[in-house]
Amino acid sequence: MRTIDWIDGHIELIDQTKLPGELVVRKVSDLDELIDDIKRLAVRGAPALGVSGGLGVALVAQQGLSGSDLEDAADRLANARPTAVNLSWGVKRVMQYASKGKDRILEEALKIRDEDIASCYSMGQYGADLMEELLGEGQHSVMTVCNTGGLACVERGTALGVIQTMFERGTLKEALPVETRPLLQGSRLTAWELQQMGAPYRLIVDSAGPFLLRRGFAQAFFAGADRIAANGDTANKIGTYSLSLGAKAMNLPVIIVAPESTIDMATKTGADIKIEDRGSEEVANFHGVRTAPEGTEAINPAFDVTPHENITAIVTDRRVIRIDRGETLATVPLGPIRTK
């Protein structure tokens, strides 16, 4: 099923805070509900946020908002989470058609949804081909962080979509998702998706990742991205940077997988990316249980930045940029969207 969709005049989305215990589909008919769902991570993942941005504007436009009221609503939605560029990208893309009326806005929002589905299949093809080029024939184990599967998109996924394509081709030996603290997107979501597809996997704690890379448990490290700067620096879930260091130390491929919409050429380097801090409660508590003394303050960045010199390649839905060969986002031409 789709992570997010437009059904009979409202948005339907999987509430990812309920997984893996139960599969809950929410019907969203109010912009404030959608913004709350985005902030509390009921819907998350850069591509899914892009679709959320488009559908959110379409929702309020269908309800009659226009002019400055529509612009105000769009601004609130675009700023619900600051690091992922896709959310504001989706909002801005549909707002280009604000003067054309609510039906044209909805048409563009649905186009973003459909393009995301095609994009994920394409990234899977480009990424699986790259793995065969880098690692040769046979089966290989890969490590990944956070959740970059269908739950982060509409269907299939980015980095986990590549892993799924490898599994379908018979080239995946094992996937090693890290838990991804403090909200455990790796254990709650990625492990659940790998189980659903029937792929072999074992879950590991975050701090074990670099050590297990050194011991040869995986031959490559995969990550998604919430923003890619013009120089190739990438922002992704906290923990990505340290895993990239571990992989780089062992001369293992570090592969970033994200759609073209995640590239932000207006952001020059990773130093210019605003990193969201989600406060102390997520660190000092878990599922309502206090895990640190009362009054404990925490530093809780939701993302980190992996510098381009740690990255082997960036895989998008339209090209592969081999950073290790000196290729850049500005020099590698766009290719076709590859069908499944």
Disulfide bonds with the S-S distance in Angstrom:
none
